[in-house]
Amino acid sequence: TRQRIDSLIRSIERRALVPLSAWGRMLAEIETGGGAETIDWMTIEQIDGREIDVGLNRAFVDPTRPFAQQVMMPAHGVLITSATLTDSTGDADTDWQSAMQRTGTVHLPLPALRAAHPSPYDYAAQARVFIVTDVRKDDLDQVAAAYRELFVAGGGGALGLFTAISRLKGVHSRIAKPLDEAGLPLLSQHVDGLDNATLVDLFRAEEDACLLGTDAMRDGVDVPGRALRLLVFDRVPWPRPDIVHRARRAAFGGKHYDDMLTRFKLKQAFGRLIRKESDHGVFVLLDPMMPSRLFGAFPEGVVPRRVGLTEAVSEIRGFLTHGPSIDPSR
């Protein structure tokens, strides 16, 4: 009985008292704000034009500071590892500094130990990157036509990524029938009504299927083998300039902060392609405005090439059919 009472007390504290305490502090600080370390804003949630909820929100400008204080400092040791841990500006010190800032180790009293290990994959032989220069990214008909031709050229096994749900739905409505006629199953986040895990399972099981998705598909898909051999991104995934981003951008370097976040998104997307040593894949970006300063997002030896859509289709068909016989620097 005592254990049940103690458990109930802890539950009430966690679910009610702690949130109420935080809400009380936020309400008390409405006029003065929460200080330079936090961002406060209000939101109104609507459904069919009707206001159903009002929210007062708070976020840390640097969320790694409380993470370091509450999680890392009390711990005996912390291991943080990732294939995309550091930035890729070309300056090793700057790249490691960004990693320490993003993980919160910059807030620790002693410097963190650092280690970097090369990838086991031969990206120069296993992958190609094309930037298509003759598709207008603001013309959804052209974008959809490009997706259709690229997916057909790869024979399926394609993941199409989008920066906005509306663009995904617009492309889906335009290419669903042509792909079906070509014998390529089309799956889509935000359209099919299935959860992401189920969509990925279906995509993984069908070697020639195509899948459309947004952020969750960019960061959380593991599909080794030929089931994923082509990845097409609709545009450079610049950060959305919302209230939180603007505050963090001002605190962490302005334009350089935007570049870093975008490189990480491109890294994550490219990382979906090569999951084992026998994989081969092609990454295509339908954005002629892709700046060369973001090329560091791709592994050493993988040289992005600016080409027209017709050339990209031809190169993809040849590379995915015959393997790495094409000179990546040509």
C-alpha positions in Angstrom: 0.0 0.0 0.0 2.8 2.4 0.9 4.5 1.8 -2.5 1.2 2.5 -4.3 0.8 5.7 -2.4 4.4 6.8 -3.2 3.8 5.9 -6.8 0.6 8.0 -6.9 2.4 10.9 -5.3 5.2 10.8 -7.9 2.6 10.5 -10.7 0.7 13.6 -9.5 3.9 15.5 -9.1 5.1 14.6 -12.6 1.8 15.1 -14.4 0.3 18.0 -12.5 2.5 19.9 -10.0 5.6 20.3 -12.2 3.7 21.5 -15.3 1.6 23.8 -13.1 4.7 25.3 -11.6 6.1 26.0 -15.0 2.9 27.4 -16.3 2.7 29.7 -13.2 6.2 31.0 -13.9 5.3 31.7 -17.5 2.1 33.5 -16.6 4.0 35.6 -14.0 6.6 36.6 -16.6 4.2 37.5 -19.5 4.9 41.2 -19.1 8.7 40.9 -18.5 9.5 37.8 -20.6 11.5 34.8 -19.5 14.9 36.4 -20.1 17.5 36.2 -22.8 17.7 32.4 -22.6 14.1 31.6 -23.6 11.7 32.4 -26.4 8.0 33.1 -25.5 5.2 33.2 -28.1 1.4 32.7 -28.3 -0.4 30.5 -30.7 -4.0 30.1 -31.8 -5.2 26.8 -33.1 -8.0 26.8 -35.6 -10.1 24.1 -37.3 -12.2 25.2 -40.3 -11.6 28.8 -39.4 -12.9 28.3 -35.8 -10.6 29.0 -32.9 -10.4 26.0 -30.6 -7.4 26.6 -28.4 -4.9 29.3 -27.4 -1.4 28.4 -26.2 1.4 30.1 -24.5 4.7 28.6 -25.5 8.3 28.7 -24.3 11.4 27.3 -25.7 15.1 27.6 -24.9 17.2 29.6 -27.3 19.9 27.0 -26.6 18.1 23.7 -25.6 21.5 22.0 -25.1 22.2 24.1 -22.0 19.5 22.5 -19.8 20.3 19.2 -21.4 23.9 19.5 -20.3 23.0 20.6 -16.8 20.3 18.0 -16.2 21.5 15.0 -18.1 25.2 15.1 -18.9 26.7 16.8 -15.8 25.2 14.3 -13.3 26.2 11.3 -15.4 29.4 9.3 -15.0 30.0 9.5 -18.7 28.1 10.2 -21.9 28.7 8.9 -25.4 27.3 10.8 -28.3 27.8 9.4 -31.8 26.3 10.1 -35.2 27.3 9.8 -38.9 26.3 13.5 -39.2 27.7 14.8 -35.9 30.1 17.4 -37.3 29.4 20.1 -39.9 31.3 20.0 -43.2 32.5 23.5 -43.9 36.0 22.3 -44.8 37.5 23.7 -41.5 38.0 20.9 -39.0 38.0 23.2 -35.9 34.8 24.9 -37.0 33.1 21.6 -37.8 33.9 20.2 -34.3 32.8 23.5 -32.7 29.4 23.1 -34.3 29.2 19.5 -33.0 30.0 20.6 -29.5 27.4 23.4 -29.7 24.7 21.1 -31.0 25.3 18.4 -28.4 25.8 20.7 -25.4 29.3 19.6 -24.6 30.4 23.2 -25.0 28.6 23.8 -21.6 30.6 21.1 -19.7 33.3 22.2 -17.3 35.9 20.0 -19.1 36.3 19.6 -22.8 34.9 16.5 -24.4 37.0 13.8 -26.0 36.6 13.7 -29.7 37.0 10.9 -32.3 36.3 10.6 -36.0 36.3 7.5 -38.1 36.1 7.2 -41.9 33.1 5.6 -43.5 33.5 2.0 -44.7 31.7 2.9 -48.0 33.2 3.9 -51.3 30.9 6.8 -52.0 32.7 7.9 -55.1 32.0 4.6 -56.7 28.6 3.9 -55.1 26.8 7.2 -55.5 26.1 10.1 -57.8 24.7 13.5 -57.1 22.9 15.6 -59.8 21.5 19.1 -59.5 18.9 19.6 -62.2 19.2 23.1 -63.6 16.3 23.4 -66.1 13.3 22.6 -63.9 11.5 25.6 -62.4 11.0 24.7 -58.8 8.0 27.1 -58.5 6.2 25.4 -61.4 4.5 22.3 -59.9 3.8 20.9 -63.4 7.5 20.9 -64.2 8.4 19.5 -60.8 5.9 16.7 -61.2 7.1 15.9 -64.7 10.7 15.7 -63.4 9.7 13.4 -60.6 7.8 11.2 -63.1 10.7 10.9 -65.6 13.3 10.4 -62.8 11.3 7.7 -61.1 10.7 5.9 -64.4 14.4 6.2 -65.3 15.4 4.5 -62.1 12.7 1.8 -62.5 11.3 2.7 -59.1 13.1 2.2 -55.9 12.8 5.9 -55.4 12.2 8.2 -52.5 10.8 11.6 -53.3 11.3 14.2 -50.6 9.5 17.5 -50.2 9.8 20.7 -48.1 6.1 21.2 -48.0 3.1 18.9 -47.7 1.1 20.9 -50.3 3.9 20.4 -52.9 3.9 16.6 -52.1 0.2 16.4 -52.6 0.3 18.4 -55.8 3.0 16.1 -57.3 1.3 13.0 -56.1 -1.9 13.9 -57.9 0.0 14.5 -61.1 2.2 11.4 -61.2 0.0 8.7 -59.6 -1.6 7.6 -62.8 1.5 7.7 -65.1 3.5 5.7 -62.6 0.7 3.1 -62.2 0.7 2.8 -66.0 4.4 2.2 -65.9 4.0 -0.5 -63.3 5.5 1.4 -60.5 3.6 1.4 -57.2 3.3 4.8 -55.6 3.1 5.3 -51.8 2.8 8.6 -50.1 2.9 10.1 -46.7 0.0 12.6 -46.0 -2.1 10.9 -48.8 -2.4 7.2 -48.2 -3.6 7.4 -44.6 -1.0 4.9 -43.3 1.5 5.6 -40.5 5.1 6.2 -41.5 6.3 2.8 -40.3 3.8 0.9 -42.4 4.6 3.0 -45.5 8.3 2.3 -45.1 7.6 -1.4 -44.6 5.6 -1.6 -47.8 8.3 0.4 -49.6 11.0 -1.9 -48.4 9.1 -4.9 -49.5 8.5 -3.7 -53.1 11.8 -3.3 -54.9 10.3 -1.1 -57.6 7.9 1.0 -55.5 8.2 4.8 -55.1 7.5 6.7 -51.9 6.8 10.4 -51.4 7.4 12.0 -48.0 8.6 15.0 -46.0 10.9 15.4 -43.0 10.1 12.1 -41.2 11.1 10.2 -44.3 14.3 12.2 -44.7 15.5 11.5 -41.2 14.1 8.1 -40.3 14.2 5.7 -43.2 16.5 2.6 -43.3 16.0 0.8 -46.6 19.2 -1.1 -47.6 19.5 -2.7 -51.0 17.8 -1.9 -54.3 14.5 -1.0 -52.8 16.0 2.5 -52.4 18.4 3.5 -55.2 17.1 6.9 -56.1 16.4 9.9 -54.0 14.8 13.1 -55.4 14.6 16.3 -53.4 12.2 19.0 -54.6 14.3 22.0 -53.4 17.1 23.1 -51.0 15.6 22.5 -47.5 16.3 25.9 -46.0 15.0 26.4 -42.4 11.6 27.8 -42.0 11.9 31.3 -40.5 9.5 30.9 -37.6 9.8 32.6 -34.2 12.1 30.0 -32.7 14.4 29.8 -35.7 14.8 33.6 -35.9 15.9 33.7 -32.3 18.4 30.9 -32.6 19.6 32.2 -35.9 20.5 35.5 -34.2 22.2 33.7 -31.4 24.2 31.2 -33.4 25.7 33.0 -36.4 23.0 34.2 -38.7 23.5 33.0 -42.3 26.1 30.5 -41.2 23.6 28.9 -38.9 21.1 28.5 -41.8 23.8 26.9 -43.9 24.8 24.5 -41.2 21.2 23.3 -40.7 20.7 22.9 -44.4 23.8 20.9 -44.8 22.7 18.6 -42.1 19.3 18.1 -43.8 21.0 17.3 -47.0 23.4 14.9 -45.2 20.5 13.1 -43.6 18.7 12.8 -47.0 21.8 11.5 -48.8 22.4 9.1 -45.9 19.2 7.2 -46.8 20.8 6.0 -50.1 23.9 4.0 -49.1 23.3 1.6 -46.2 25.7 -1.2 -47.0 28.7 -1.8 -49.2 26.8 -3.3 -52.1 24.4 -0.4 -52.4 24.4 2.1 -55.3 22.3 5.2 -55.4 21.6 8.5 -57.1 20.7 11.8 -55.3 18.9 14.4 -57.4 18.1 17.9 -56.3 15.5 19.8 -58.4 16.8 23.3 -57.4 19.2 25.2 -59.7 19.7 27.7 -56.9 21.7 25.2 -54.8 24.8 27.1 -53.6 28.2 25.4 -53.9 28.9 26.3 -50.2 26.5 23.5 -49.3 28.3 20.8 -51.4 30.1 19.8 -48.2 26.9 18.0 -47.2 28.0 15.2 -49.6 30.8 12.7 -48.8 34.3 13.3 -50.0 34.7 12.0 -53.5 31.1 12.6 -54.5 31.1 15.6 -56.8 27.7 17.2 -57.4 27.1 17.8 -61.1 24.8 20.5 -62.5 22.9 19.0 -65.5 19.7 19.3 -67.4 16.8 16.9 -66.7 17.4 14.9 -69.9 21.0 14.3 -69.0 20.1 13.4 -65.5 17.6 10.8 -66.7 20.1 9.3 -69.1 22.9 9.1 -66.4 20.5 7.6 -63.8 19.4 4.9 -66.2 22.9 4.0 -67.1 24.4 4.1 -63.6 21.6 2.1 -61.9 21.6 -0.4 -64.7 25.3 -0.9 -65.3 26.8 0.2 -62.0 29.7 2.7 -61.3 31.2 2.9 -64.8 30.5 6.6 -65.2 33.2 9.1 -64.3 31.8 11.0 -61.3 33.9 14.1 -62.1 32.9 14.4 -65.7 
